[in-house]
Amino acid sequence: MPFAADEVKAAVDEPGAIILDVRTKEELEEEQLTSRRFHHASCHMEDCSELMAKAGQLMPDKNAPVVVFCRSGRRAGKAKEMLERMGYTRVINAGGLKDLTYL
């Protein structure tokens, strides 16, 4: 379940926060978050191997806020679950790209 807008805003404004887009490369080419710098690593409901392989490089601080989004929030939820299993302590499911108009 996605976090509330005020929680997401507070997290992205923290020093060291990472915004992570887990959509496909094709979705990324169609539309991007333009208001903030973000990182990309795909995560699908059945395969998060790209995210798992890139996590340490993209997000070396496992205690920093990681704000994850996708198209609708489902894959962001899956990514949140996988990152928490990897030891990340502050992962936030921000929902879908269209939900992030407040950023």
C-alpha positions in Angstrom: 0.0 0.0 0.0 1.4 3.4 -1.0 2.5 5.9 1.7 0.7 9.3 2.1 2.0 12.2 0.1 3.3 14.1 3.1 5.4 11.0 4.2 6.8 10.7 0.7 7.7 14.4 0.5 9.4 14.3 3.9 11.4 11.3 2.9 12.6 12.6 -0.5 13.8 15.9 1.2 16.0 14.0 3.6 19.8 14.1 2.8 20.8 10.9 1.1 17.3 9.9 0.0 17.0 7.9 -3.2 14.0 8.0 -5.6 13.8 4.7 -7.5 11.8 4.0 -10.6 11.2 0.2 -11.0 9.2 0.4 -14.3 10.5 -1.2 -17.5 12.9 0.6 -19.8 10.0 0.9 -22.3 7.8 2.6 -19.8 10.7 4.9 -18.8 11.1 5.9 -22.5 7.4 6.8 -22.6 7.3 9.0 -19.5 9.6 10.0 -16.7 9.6 11.8 -13.4 10.9 15.2 -14.4 10.6 17.1 -11.1 13.3 15.1 -9.2 16.5 13.2 -10.0 15.8 9.4 -9.8 17.5 6.1 -10.3 16.2 3.2 -12.4 16.2 -0.6 -11.8 13.4 -2.8 -13.2 11.4 -5.0 -10.9 8.6 -7.1 -12.2 6.1 -9.1 -10.0 7.8 -12.3 -11.0 11.4 -11.1 -11.4 13.3 -8.4 -9.4 16.8 -9.7 -10.4 17.9 -6.4 -12.0 16.9 -4.5 -8.9 18.7 -7.0 -6.7 21.8 -6.8 -8.8 21.9 -3.0 -8.8 20.7 -2.2 -5.3 24.1 -2.1 -3.6 25.5 0.3 -6.2 22.5 2.6 -6.4 21.7 2.6 -2.7 24.8 1.9 -0.6 23.3 3.2 2.6 20.7 0.7 3.7 19.4 3.2 6.3 18.7 6.1 3.9 15.2 6.6 2.7 14.4 4.8 -0.6 11.2 6.0 -2.3 10.1 3.5 -4.9 7.5 4.1 -7.6 6.3 2.3 -10.8 3.2 2.7 -13.0 0.5 1.8 -10.5 2.2 0.9 -7.2 2.1 -2.9 -7.4 5.7 -3.4 -8.6 6.8 -0.7 -6.2 5.3 -2.8 -3.4 7.2 -5.9 -4.7 10.4 -3.9 -4.9 9.8 -2.6 -1.3 9.4 -6.2 -0.1 12.6 -7.3 -1.9 14.7 -4.4 -0.6 13.5 -4.9 2.9 14.6 -8.6 2.6 18.0 -7.3 1.6 18.2 -5.2 4.7 17.0 -1.8 3.6 15.3 -0.2 6.6 13.4 2.8 5.2 11.7 1.8 2.0 8.6 3.7 1.0 6.1 2.6 -1.8 5.1 6.0 -3.3 2.7 4.3 -5.7 2.5 5.1 -9.4 4.2 7.8 -11.4 0.8 9.6 -11.9 0.4 9.7 -8.1 3.6 11.8 -7.8 2.3 15.1 -9.1 3.0 16.7 -5.7 6.8 16.2 -6.1 
